[in-house]
């Protein structure tokens, strides 16, 4: 018989801990495996997550809402419709406000340019050629500069929008694959 040392006993104890067979994780819905785990003292929890995209929940969820609070689904739909109308009204007022400001800017710019050109011609007429010519050139360059600047801004905005759309389309296409 072999003498046992405390070191050997410790090694055997550690080895036996690693050799224990641990129960496999049960498959989803495997009732027998869940019962076995409960007998061993392992707690089993199952979590279900439901998600949807879009403003309105799926019909099954609306039915469940109606079971909890009568007519809740209809109230949710009405609230969604009212919110959509409100958002559309706000968007419309923003667009109309932008159009009004833009038109107002055009009218004021035209009036300012016209006053500068008429003033420069008057100065030239009364003999102040250099002052009149300076005001005329300055007014003309300013008007052309504003026109070119606005044209470039619109072009950049269109390019940015098209890039954003292309990126969204690429992202959606990547999500589907």
ABEGO torsion letter per residue (X at the ends): XBBBBAAAAAAAAAAAAAABBBBBBBBBGBAAAAAAAAAAGBBBBBBBBBBBBEABBBAAAAAAAAAABBGAAAAAAAAAAAAAAAAAAAAAAAAAAAAAAAAAAAAAAAAAAAAAAAAAAAAAAAGBAAAAAAAAAAAAAAAAAAAAAAAAAAAAAAAAAAAAAAAAAAAAAAAAX
